[in-house]
Amino acid sequence: MNMQHNISVDTYSTARQLRPVVIAVVAAKLAVFALLMTTINFQAPLPAAVEVA
């Protein structure tokens, strides 16, 4: 039983240590996505073609 407790404590402490890394990675992905979205040129909708007689 003591071994099981040690494993669960180790897993919990590892998860706590990795949390800032995970948050940083997610934030970086969001920042890159936002940067890419701002560099896309959204083309204005083209007006309907006017026929010239």
C-alpha positions in Angstrom: 0.0 0.0 0.0 2.9 2.4 0.8 4.3 1.8 -2.7 1.0 2.7 -4.3 0.9 5.9 -2.3 4.4 6.9 -3.4 3.6 6.3 -7.0 0.5 8.5 -6.8 2.4 11.3 -5.0 5.2 11.1 -7.6 2.6 11.3 -10.4 1.0 14.3 -8.8 4.3 16.1 -8.2 5.3 15.5 -11.8 2.0 16.8 -13.1 2.4 20.0 -10.9 5.9 20.5 -12.3 4.8 20.1 -15.9 1.8 22.5 -15.6 3.8 25.7 -16.2 5.3 24.0 -19.3 1.9 23.0 -20.7 0.5 26.5 -20.0 3.5 28.1 -21.8 3.2 25.8 -24.8 -0.6 26.5 -25.1 0.0 30.2 -24.8 2.8 30.1 -27.5 0.5 28.2 -29.8 -2.3 30.8 -29.3 0.2 33.6 -29.9 1.5 32.0 -33.1 -2.1 31.4 -34.3 -3.0 35.0 -33.6 0.0 36.3 -35.4 -0.7 34.2 -38.4 -4.3 35.3 -38.4 -3.3 39.0 -38.4 -1.0 38.5 -41.4 -3.7 36.9 -43.6 -5.1 39.4 -46.2 -8.8 38.8 -46.2 -9.9 39.8 -49.8 -12.8 42.2 -49.9 -15.8 40.6 -51.5 -15.8 41.5 -55.2 -18.7 43.5 -56.4 -21.0 41.8 -58.9 -19.7 42.1 -62.4 -21.3 45.0 -64.3 -22.0 44.2 -68.0 -20.9 46.9 -70.3 -23.1 47.1 -73.4 
